[in-house]
Amino acid sequence: MRSLLSAILMVAAADAVHAQMTPPSTVGAKPKVVTTIPVRPALQKPEDTANAMAQAERLALQSDLAWVGEYNGAIAGDVSERMVNAIKEFQKNKGGKPTGVLNPQERGLLADTARRRQENVGWRIVTEPATGARLGIPTKLVPQLTSDASGAKWTSPTGTIQVQLARRKEANPTTAKLAEREKKEPAGRTIDYTVVKPDFFVLSGMQGLKKFYLRGTFRGDEVRVLTILYDQATENTVEPVVIAMSSAFNAFPSGVQGGPPPRKTVDYGTGVVVSDDGAIVTDRLVTDDCIALTIPGYGNADRVADDKEHDLALLHIYGARGLKPLSVAGNATGTAFEITGISDPQNQGGGAAVSSVKASVAQLGGGGEMALSPAPPVGFSGAAALDSDGKFAGVALLKPVVVAGPASATPPAQAALVQPDTVRDFLKAHGVNASGGSADAKAAVVRVICVRK
């Protein structure tokens, strides 16, 4: 529109100059009539108008169009025929002329409509910690979050609406192979819509009594899948949001493969009190590069030692009273353990409750660490593991998500158990007498908060 206005002003200015340069008529002579035919500027195409916008304007426009149900492409700020057609559909639906270029009144109406719909469902763009993926979540519809190293799940209080983000490694994936696998897993899915492109795939249909929408993609051997499940009774509420969620899903926002997501400014882990004078064993990675380490209820802590080979750290709090250390003596038996820790505040509505989950290892024996499955929730890194008799079985660690690497390589465990002998040797090497304590893990674990720059 600005280009068109500028062209009109230029024509008007040219007419004025032309009039000033026309020589005056001679006395007595009949004035010569000079007819100037203005040159009309070529009409600007909608694509030209969109290209003239700033990137942020195009992103906002695509997002708003998705929210009113007109646009179902990726929200990347790229100008496309799909975006122009979405604008035309919005204009037609509002009784306007489908020009493909919004006037100020139409743009204002679009933004206001999208904003109201976003507020109604509590729309937020979030970065999922385990994968680094960016996605939009209707937090009022699915306020409950659980997560682990494999992804995250948001649910409504009654379970009628579920949003799942999953990741896995797969050798030599293609979107066609991935789509065929998702059609069959879980069993009983009925597919009514399929789109398979080289870089992503979409499926929708029925899964049991719920409708589902699924969008998946991959990079290298890393597969990431967003699934939205909802009862048919909720479809009028959920389906307009599904389009926006699909469009906002950015599985690999860094644009390059490799490495875990950036370290968080505030990190939450679990520590195990191992002596009544304030010694705490926890995850080294959770406590790396901290400008402040805090144990809620007890104050600041110092990191006095670390074990880079086994990712253990030793913290110390001074002057604390009422500590209840855990006994780390004895030898655990079996392969099924109870992991006790404190889940990330985001997982429990800002709370700090101690909880326990079940997990197992392939075998127990020797030193070092063992793969732990399933991975405990985010926040449990540094948690205590006990066997069925209440004997110390080690310290659970959540491992950083590794995206890069050849498909043939064996990926590191997403969760691991550092075995009892390794923990005891680490404590002994740094002068910690951990011979006392009880088998009450819930009384012995504390939240560890790391603040980074």
Secondary structure, DSSP 4 states (H G I P E B T S, - for coil): -HHHHHHHHHHHHHHHHHHHHSPPPPTTSPPPP----PPPPPPPPHHHHHHTS-HHHHHHHHHHHHHTTS--S--S----HHHHHHHHHHHHHTT----SS--HHHHHHHHHHHHHHHHHHTEEEEE-TTT--EEEEETTT--EEEEETTEEEEE-TTSSEEEEEEEEE-SS--HHHHHHHHHHSSTTEEEEEEEE-SS-EEEEEEETTEEEEEEEEEETTEEEEEEEEEEGGGHHHHHHHHHHHHHH-BS-TTSS--SPPPPPSEEEEEEEE-STTSEEEEETGGGTT-SEEEETTTEE-EEEEEETTTTEEEEE-SS--S--PBP--S---SSEEEEEEE--GGGGTT---EEEEEEEES---SSSEEEEESPPPTT-TTEEEE-TTS-EEEEEEEPPPP--S-TTSPPPPSEEEE-HHHHHHHHHHTT------BS-HHHHEEEEEEE--
